[in-house]
């Protein structure tokens, strides 16, 4: 993984309340996920052989809600 991805992983694990949609996109792309569809406030990322990851784009803030950040951490196994 590139240094930038390492920094993103660290940010996801230490600063869960300040994760942006762009941070999610960059990290998911780094792990091989690609945006499959975007409809309304939902973006669905897919990778062959894995469960899709959906993030909800917030309306009143630029930060993703913590439960979605936790789901990404869990699905990508970042804490292991």
DOLO-981925 format. One record per residue (C-alpha): x, y negated, z; residue in three letters. Coordinates in steps of 0.25 Angstrom, whole numbers, always signed. Layout:
BEGIN
<site><c1>X</c1><c2>Y</c2><c3>Z</c3><aa>ALA</aa></site>
...
//
This chain:
BEGIN
<site><c1>+0</c1><c2>+0</c2><c3>+0</c3><aa>UNK</aa></site>
<site><c1>+4</c1><c2>-14</c2><c3>-3</c3><aa>UNK</aa></site>
<site><c1>+8</c1><c2>-24</c2><c3>+8</c3><aa>UNK</aa></site>
<site><c1>-5</c1><c2>-32</c2><c3>+5</c3><aa>UNK</aa></site>
<site><c1>-13</c1><c2>-19</c2><c3>+8</c3><aa>UNK</aa></site>
<site><c1>-6</c1><c2>-17</c2><c3>+21</c3><aa>UNK</aa></site>
<site><c1>-9</c1><c2>-31</c2><c3>+25</c3><aa>UNK</aa></site>
<site><c1>-24</c1><c2>-29</c2><c3>+22</c3><aa>UNK</aa></site>
<site><c1>-25</c1><c2>-16</c2><c3>+29</c3><aa>UNK</aa></site>
<site><c1>-19</c1><c2>-23</c2><c3>+41</c3><aa>UNK</aa></site>
<site><c1>-29</c1><c2>-34</c2><c3>+40</c3><aa>UNK</aa></site>
<site><c1>-41</c1><c2>-24</c2><c3>+39</c3><aa>UNK</aa></site>
<site><c1>-36</c1><c2>-18</c2><c3>+52</c3><aa>UNK</aa></site>
<site><c1>-33</c1><c2>-30</c2><c3>+60</c3><aa>UNK</aa></site>
<site><c1>-42</c1><c2>-41</c2><c3>+55</c3><aa>UNK</aa></site>
<site><c1>-55</c1><c2>-35</c2><c3>+51</c3><aa>UNK</aa></site>
<site><c1>-63</c1><c2>-48</c2><c3>+52</c3><aa>UNK</aa></site>
<site><c1>-55</c1><c2>-55</c2><c3>+42</c3><aa>UNK</aa></site>
<site><c1>-56</c1><c2>-45</c2><c3>+30</c3><aa>UNK</aa></site>
<site><c1>-61</c1><c2>-51</c2><c3>+17</c3><aa>UNK</aa></site>
<site><c1>-67</c1><c2>-45</c2><c3>+5</c3><aa>UNK</aa></site>
<site><c1>-54</c1><c2>-47</c2><c3>-3</c3><aa>UNK</aa></site>
<site><c1>-47</c1><c2>-40</c2><c3>+8</c3><aa>UNK</aa></site>
<site><c1>-56</c1><c2>-28</c2><c3>+7</c3><aa>UNK</aa></site>
<site><c1>-55</c1><c2>-28</c2><c3>-8</c3><aa>UNK</aa></site>
<site><c1>-40</c1><c2>-28</c2><c3>-8</c3><aa>UNK</aa></site>
<site><c1>-38</c1><c2>-17</c2><c3>+2</c3><aa>UNK</aa></site>
<site><c1>-49</c1><c2>-8</c2><c3>-4</c3><aa>UNK</aa></site>
<site><c1>-42</c1><c2>-10</c2><c3>-18</c3><aa>UNK</aa></site>
<site><c1>-28</c1><c2>-7</c2><c3>-11</c3><aa>UNK</aa></site>
<site><c1>-35</c1><c2>+6</c2><c3>-6</c3><aa>UNK</aa></site>
<site><c1>-40</c1><c2>+10</c2><c3>-20</c3><aa>UNK</aa></site>
<site><c1>-54</c1><c2>+5</c2><c3>-19</c3><aa>UNK</aa></site>
<site><c1>-60</c1><c2>-3</c2><c3>-30</c3><aa>UNK</aa></site>
<site><c1>-73</c1><c2>-12</c2><c3>-30</c3><aa>UNK</aa></site>
<site><c1>-84</c1><c2>-3</c2><c3>-36</c3><aa>UNK</aa></site>
<site><c1>-95</c1><c2>-12</c2><c3>-35</c3><aa>UNK</aa></site>
<site><c1>-99</c1><c2>-25</c2><c3>-29</c3><aa>UNK</aa></site>
<site><c1>-113</c1><c2>-29</c2><c3>-26</c3><aa>UNK</aa></site>
<site><c1>-118</c1><c2>-41</c2><c3>-18</c3><aa>UNK</aa></site>
<site><c1>-110</c1><c2>-41</c2><c3>-5</c3><aa>UNK</aa></site>
<site><c1>-105</c1><c2>-27</c2><c3>-6</c3><aa>UNK</aa></site>
<site><c1>-92</c1><c2>-22</c2><c3>-13</c3><aa>UNK</aa></site>
<site><c1>-90</c1><c2>-7</c2><c3>-14</c3><aa>UNK</aa></site>
<site><c1>-76</c1><c2>-1</c2><c3>-16</c3><aa>UNK</aa></site>
<site><c1>-73</c1><c2>+13</c2><c3>-21</c3><aa>UNK</aa></site>
<site><c1>-62</c1><c2>+22</c2><c3>-22</c3><aa>UNK</aa></site>
<site><c1>-62</c1><c2>+36</c2><c3>-28</c3><aa>UNK</aa></site>
<site><c1>-64</c1><c2>+47</c2><c3>-17</c3><aa>UNK</aa></site>
<site><c1>-68</c1><c2>+37</c2><c3>-6</c3><aa>UNK</aa></site>
<site><c1>-80</c1><c2>+31</c2><c3>+0</c3><aa>UNK</aa></site>
<site><c1>-83</c1><c2>+17</c2><c3>-6</c3><aa>UNK</aa></site>
<site><c1>-81</c1><c2>+5</c2><c3>+3</c3><aa>UNK</aa></site>
<site><c1>-91</c1><c2>-6</c2><c3>+3</c3><aa>UNK</aa></site>
<site><c1>-88</c1><c2>-20</c2><c3>+8</c3><aa>UNK</aa></site>
<site><c1>-98</c1><c2>-31</c2><c3>+10</c3><aa>UNK</aa></site>
<site><c1>-94</c1><c2>-45</c2><c3>+7</c3><aa>UNK</aa></site>
<site><c1>-98</c1><c2>-54</c2><c3>+18</c3><aa>UNK</aa></site>
<site><c1>-107</c1><c2>-67</c2><c3>+15</c3><aa>UNK</aa></site>
<site><c1>-103</c1><c2>-77</c2><c3>+25</c3><aa>UNK</aa></site>
<site><c1>-89</c1><c2>-73</c2><c3>+28</c3><aa>UNK</aa></site>
<site><c1>-77</c1><c2>-69</c2><c3>+19</c3><aa>UNK</aa></site>
<site><c1>-74</c1><c2>-57</c2><c3>+29</c3><aa>UNK</aa></site>
<site><c1>-79</c1><c2>-43</c2><c3>+28</c3><aa>UNK</aa></site>
<site><c1>-87</c1><c2>-38</c2><c3>+40</c3><aa>UNK</aa></site>
<site><c1>-78</c1><c2>-29</c2><c3>+49</c3><aa>UNK</aa></site>
<site><c1>-87</c1><c2>-16</c2><c3>+47</c3><aa>UNK</aa></site>
<site><c1>-83</c1><c2>-16</c2><c3>+33</c3><aa>UNK</aa></site>
<site><c1>-68</c1><c2>-19</c2><c3>+36</c3><aa>UNK</aa></site>
<site><c1>-69</c1><c2>-7</c2><c3>+46</c3><aa>UNK</aa></site>
<site><c1>-75</c1><c2>+2</c2><c3>+35</c3><aa>UNK</aa></site>
<site><c1>-64</c1><c2>-2</c2><c3>+25</c3><aa>UNK</aa></site>
<site><c1>-53</c1><c2>+1</c2><c3>+36</c3><aa>UNK</aa></site>
<site><c1>-60</c1><c2>+15</c2><c3>+39</c3><aa>UNK</aa></site>
<site><c1>-62</c1><c2>+19</c2><c3>+24</c3><aa>UNK</aa></site>
<site><c1>-48</c1><c2>+15</c2><c3>+20</c3><aa>UNK</aa></site>
<site><c1>-42</c1><c2>+21</c2><c3>+33</c3><aa>UNK</aa></site>
<site><c1>-34</c1><c2>+9</c2><c3>+36</c3><aa>UNK</aa></site>
<site><c1>-33</c1><c2>+12</c2><c3>+51</c3><aa>UNK</aa></site>
<site><c1>-26</c1><c2>+26</c2><c3>+49</c3><aa>UNK</aa></site>
//
